[in-house]
Amino acid sequence: MADAQVRPIRIALIGAGTVGSKVASLMLEQAEDLEARSGAPLALVGVGVKDASKARPGIPKELITSDVPSLLAKDIDIVVEVMGGIEPARTHILDAMSRGISVVTANKELLARDGATLAAAAEKNNVDLYYEASVAGAIPILRPLRESLVGDRVKKILGIVNGTTNYILTKMDETGASFKDALSEAQKLGYAETDPSADVEGKDAAAKAAIVAQLAFHTRVTIDDVYCEGITKVSASDVKAAKEMGFVIKLLAIAERLDDDSIVVRVHPAMIPRSHPLASVREAFNAVFVEADAAGSLMFYGRGAGGAPTASAVLGDLVAVARNKMSGRRGPGESIYADLKVKPVAEAMTSYYISLQVADKPGVLAQISQKIADNNVSIQTVRQDGLENDAQLVIRTHKALEKDLAKTLEDLRNLDAVKEISDYMRVEGED
């Protein structure tokens, strides 16, 4: 137990929703343990909310206020921001930093938009900015990137960072359900919002991809740099085809370093081999797979959302910042020193699965093979099934530039022998 004479570290909490309420209750319930781990009592001196008249179970009424600027003026040491959104969260965080107050936040939307600006403000004011909870809930991924792997060279990150979409795709894979039916089940069980667009359209994962990429590659990345494609067009037939080939479909957040030291950051559904570690990540769980020069392959796995897992990550950051305060120092800052070019998805290297309905007559396969070769793409495997007067061709390509693969699809559509490109999808995880 810390010395009773040690000055408490004064905490202001901004936001009292699902995560904020859990943070507050855990701070109060675990006060003695948190004091022992931090080296000083952690005193929750106020909770800033939009509507102070609303009941907040587990939070003493006298702590609640809607006047956040006045709360920040109360000799605060650390602000915990869990209100979400861009404004007024950004204003409150910058105000806190200008007062010499360190910040712990879970705000992925703000960090994906203005992370580098906030990091610069933290450095300018000699305060901490910690945000482990902004990506993948309780899974410790940001601190390893910022600290443990800071001496290594990260090559590629593949992440399942959205529990809603992973639950939907798991159910489609295991039961043969349609996207619509799997989404409906996810909503009934509370894994998907009434308006699930941020999740199923990939926007949530894109924000997290930007945050991870900025840390991994030490260069400024915003959500505008991230190619984003959701899972709304993934069909039961796509999932079935993947299963027949020994693959599973996942919504992947991918950040990768190219040969010329530029980077590409993208979010989209992709087939991955069932032998890949990410393939076994089921339902609402998250995982992040990191490939680094010296460390090799690493995977971080756990619950990526929800009040308790996210609050756990927030408290971990809170204790870390409190320890820094007690030792009179600042923790590791952002090393955003590189000026790497963020290239569009067209420059990414990937491979494709393509399913075509074609006329079943001599020479068709040769025509298709030639068109593919004309675009600097090579065929890895091809399978043909007869369908009366038509045939189905299932082609898997070797890795090629995304723009060359896109041109291949365009050229194939223009072939008279090709009646329809019924499905196509990127393939990842075969390195």
C-alpha positions, 0 to 999 in steps of 0.5 A: 500500500502506498504511503498515506501521505502521498498526494492523490492523483486526480482523475477527470473522466469525460463520458459515462456511457457503457465504457465510461460507467465501467471505468468509473465503477472499476476505479471505485471498486478496485481503489486499493489495488489501483493505488498499490499498482500506481504508487498513489491513490487514484482519486476520481474528482469528476465525471463530465457528461452531456446531460447531468440530470440523467441517472448514472448507476454506480457513479456518485451523483456529486461527481457528475457535471456537464461543465467540462471546462470547469472540471478541467480547471480543478487541478486535474492530473489525468483526463480519461476521455471516453465520450467518443466522436470528434467534437467536443472531445478534441477540444477537451483533450487539447484544452487538458494538454494545454493545462499540463494534463495527461490524457488517456482516451479510447476515441478511435474516430478522433485518433484516426483523424487527428492522431498525429496532431494530438501526439504533437500537442502531447509532446509540446506540453510534455504530457502523456497521450495513451490510447490502447483502448482505441483498437481491439478492446482489451487486446494489448496491441498498441503498446507492443507496437509503440514499445516492445517492437520499436527496435524492429521493422514491422513489415505487415499487419493483418487484423480482425478488429471488428467483432460485429463483422467477425461474428456475422462471417463466422455464422455465415461460414458455420451455418450457411446463413445469408449476410442478412440473416447473420446480421439479424442474429447479431443484432438480436444478441447485441453484437450489432447496432440497430444501425450497423453501417459503421461496422459492416461497411468497414468504417470502424475497422478503417479507423483502427487500421489508421491508428495501427499503421501510424504506430507501426510505420512511424509515419502520419496516417489518417482514415482518409489514407485507408481503402475501405470496403465492407462485407455487405456484398459477401454472399453465402455462395462466396463463403461456400466457395471459400470453404470448398477451397480450404479458406475462410472469409474474414474482414481484414484490416491490413497495413503493409510496407512495400518494397520501395518503403511506401505503405498501403493501408486497406480494409476489405473482406478476404479469403485466408487459408484455414491453416492461418492463425487468424482463421480460427478467430471466431464470433466477436473475438478480435486478433492482430497478426504482426510480421516483423523482420527480427521478431517474426510472426506474432499474434494478439488475441482476445475480446475486442469490444464491450464495456468491460474489455475496453475499460480494462485497457483504459485502466491499464493506460491510466495506471501506466500514466499514473506511474509516469506521474509518480516518477516525474517523467513522461512515458514513450511518445509517438515516434512519427519521424518517417515521411513514408508515402501512403499509396492507394490500394491499386499499388498493393500486392494481392492475389484473387479468387475469380469465378466465371460463367463461360461458354463451354467450347474449345479455346475459351480457357486459352482466351481467358489465360491470355487475357490474364497474362496480358495484364502481368497476372499469372494463374496459380490454379484453375478448376472447371465444372460443366453446366450443360451448355456453360462451364464454371471456371474457378481461378486463383491467381498468383500475387500481382498488383491490385491495379493489374488484377482490376484491369484483368477483371475488366478485360475478362468482362469484355470477352464474348466467351465470358457470360458473367464474373459471378464472384471475385475476392482477394486472397491473403495470408498465403505468404 
